[in-house]
Amino acid sequence: MTRQEAEATLARDYPPNDCPALTAQHNAWGQARPLAGLTVLDATPLFRNTLVKHLALQAAGAEVWVGYGRAMPFDPIAAEMTPVLRLKIPDAARLAQGFDVVLDCAAAFSDIPARLGYAELTRSGIAGYRTIAKSKPVFNVDGSRIKTFETALGTGDGLIRGLRHFGINDLHGKTAVVFGCGKVGRGILFRLAHEGAHCFVVDPARPLPPQDVTLANDPDALLRRADLIVTATGIKDAAASHAPAILASHAILANMGVEDEFGPTIPADRVLNAKAPLNFVLTDPTRMRYIDPTMALHNLVALRLAQTDFAPGLFLPDPADESAILASLPKSLVDELTAFETAQQGASHV
Ligand SMILES: NC(=O)c1ccc[n+]([C@@H]2O[C@H](COP(=O)([O-])OP(=O)(O)OC[C@H]3O[C@@H](n4cnc5c(N)ncnc54)[C@H](O)[C@@H]3O)[C@@H](O)[C@H]2O)c1
């Protein structure tokens, strides 16, 4: 495959209306080349749609190095496309030399020197950057409003597409129980409620659940009659103490967390995708529509690090940069975000 063919394949699979923020960035940066001469290590989980993010950085003139395989899953087909697109894969010696900017995920490359600073995509990764932030600027992209598109709406959508992949299409009137009422769990609950499911959440922290969702007081009784059970806590074995009730149910089981949240008593073949995050069975675990704004914001932070001499510390992306990206998105997507945010205000406990 030539570079031209690879670019044509990506343009076909991810047309501009699917990634308006990255397209606008690519076009503007291709003219101005604001990252010319800089090296950027990008550790965004490597899937085919991530390559569109890399190409925007490349259009800006950056020498783009792709970090993968340390903490997060990756798509081998996307990895095979990197050399064709003149994206570079660093070996240990090149990593040790460092880069101008590190765009990280899950703090996988926090040990790599970054002359201008870092931008981290995940909340858990930020914990790995607290010490580094004493000597370098670190941007917390997870703390942005825009990240909600990916973490909440994108994972909710990824769950539904994953279920469809296994032939589960109709959730109307079904009883769904979700473990975990964090960002991901809330996105899943929002989407399940939209699909017409009766939604319940189990979370020992007893947060205020979203609209149309009930916080379960007696999880085992509920689990026994559930049609769908989803884990999204980020905690290994989170549902393990409920294994007897889960195994007694006829429910479809799906894990959306990185760890095995169902625990050792529940066999892998009882859980869709053998306990791996359900949406990772798909070519694009998160649809481009939902990941485009986050990837554009992550890239934009590289530009801000290049333009401004930031003091060491932990920073949130500039709200003006978030607004500019939001302005490039279709109204339907921004409306979806607003509806999700509104739904977070309702609550009921039983
Ligand atoms: N599949 C994907 O595409 C995808 C995308 C992003 C994140 N994730 C993963 O989703 C997981 C959750 O992420 P998050 O950002 O929502 O985390 P979070 O910390 O915001 O929320 C987790 C919630 O789970 C609750 N919880 C903890 N232990 C529990 C238990 N035993 N039972 C029930 N609830 C419990 C916590 O009280 C908290 O409210 C992580 O593993 C994350 O890596 C997956």
The ligand as an ORCA input file, in Angstrom:
! r2SCAN-3c Opt
* xyz 0 1
  N     -14.468      0.497     26.897
  C     -14.042      1.736     26.651
  O     -14.038      2.201     25.513
  C     -13.600      2.604     27.776
  C     -13.375      3.973     27.560
  C     -12.977      4.750     28.654
  C     -12.786      4.158     29.878
  N     -12.996      2.823     30.041
  C     -12.845      2.135     31.313
  O     -14.065      2.214     32.039
  C     -13.780      2.031     33.431
  C     -14.531      3.067     34.272
  O     -14.023      4.369     33.973
  P     -14.676      5.694     34.618
  O     -13.952      6.845     34.033
  O     -16.161      5.673     34.502
  O     -14.286      5.509     36.161
  P     -14.826      6.359     37.388
  O     -13.785      6.225     38.444
  O     -15.299      7.710     36.945
  O     -16.149      5.578     37.867
  C     -16.134      4.327     38.451
  C     -17.330      4.195     39.360
  O     -17.391      2.832     39.762
  C     -17.741      2.788     41.138
  N     -17.323      1.525     41.706
  C     -16.124      1.204     42.245
  N     -16.146     -0.056     42.708
  C     -17.363     -0.551     42.445
  C     -17.988     -1.792     42.684
  N     -17.352     -2.796     43.278
  N     -19.261     -1.958     42.275
  C     -19.927     -0.961     41.663
  N     -19.392      0.248     41.421
  C     -18.125      0.454     41.804
  C     -17.067      4.004     41.722
  O     -17.695      4.374     42.967
  C     -17.260      5.044     40.625
  O     -18.456      5.783     40.798
  C     -12.258      2.077     33.538
  O     -11.754      0.750     33.550
  C     -11.846      2.743     32.264
  O     -10.520      2.402     31.863
  C     -13.413      2.039     29.014
*
